[in-house]
Amino acid sequence: MIRFLSKNKQGVASQKLVIIFFKNKDNSLTKVTGLIEQNVLQIIHKNKIDWKLVQLVI
C-alpha cells in the first residue's frame, strides 16, 4: 500500500512524502517513509530492507 502526504517540518518548506508498506514473507508489514521524488529502490536501500524477502503491496 502506498500513501502520499505532505508534512511540515519546523523551519522547512512543506515536503511531499510517501509511506510505503512492504509485505514480508511471514505476512508482517514493514512501514517506511521517503521523499516522493525518491524511487522505491532508494527507499528500500536507505531503510535496509531485504528486497528479496518482501513484496510491495500497492
C-alpha positions as CSV (number, residue, x, y, z in Angstrom):
1,M,0.0,0.0,0.0
2,I,1.3,3.5,-0.9
3,R,0.0,6.6,0.8
4,F,1.0,10.2,-0.2
5,L,1.1,13.1,2.2
6,S,2.5,16.5,2.8
7,K,4.5,17.0,6.0
8,N,5.6,20.3,7.5
9,K,8.8,20.4,9.5
10,Q,9.8,23.4,11.6
11,G,11.6,25.9,9.5
12,V,11.4,23.8,6.4
13,A,9.1,24.1,3.4
14,S,6.4,21.5,3.0
15,Q,7.8,18.2,1.7
16,K,5.9,15.6,-0.2
17,L,6.4,12.3,1.5
18,V,5.3,8.8,0.6
19,I,4.5,6.0,3.1
20,I,5.1,2.5,1.7
21,F,4.2,-0.8,3.3
22,F,6.2,-3.8,2.3
23,K,4.7,-7.3,3.0
24,N,7.2,-9.7,4.4
25,K,7.2,-13.4,3.7
26,D,5.7,-14.0,7.1
27,N,2.8,-11.7,6.2
28,S,4.0,-9.0,8.6
29,L,4.2,-5.4,7.2
30,T,7.2,-3.1,7.2
31,K,6.3,0.6,7.0
32,V,8.8,3.1,5.6
33,T,8.6,6.8,4.7
34,G,10.5,8.5,2.0
35,L,10.5,11.6,-0.2
36,I,8.1,11.4,-3.1
37,E,10.9,12.1,-5.7
38,Q,12.9,9.1,-4.5
39,N,12.4,5.8,-6.3
40,V,11.4,2.7,-4.4
41,L,14.8,1.1,-4.7
42,Q,16.4,4.1,-3.0
43,I,13.9,3.9,-0.2
44,I,14.5,0.1,0.2
45,H,18.3,0.6,0.4
46,K,18.0,3.6,2.8
47,N,15.8,1.6,5.2
48,K,18.0,-1.6,4.9
49,I,15.1,-3.7,3.8
50,D,16.0,-7.1,2.2
51,W,14.2,-6.6,-1.1
52,K,14.4,-10.4,-1.9
53,L,12.2,-11.2,1.1
54,V,9.4,-8.6,0.6
55,Q,6.8,-7.8,-2.0
56,L,5.4,-4.3,-2.5
57,V,1.7,-4.0,-1.6
58,I,0.0,-1.4,-3.8
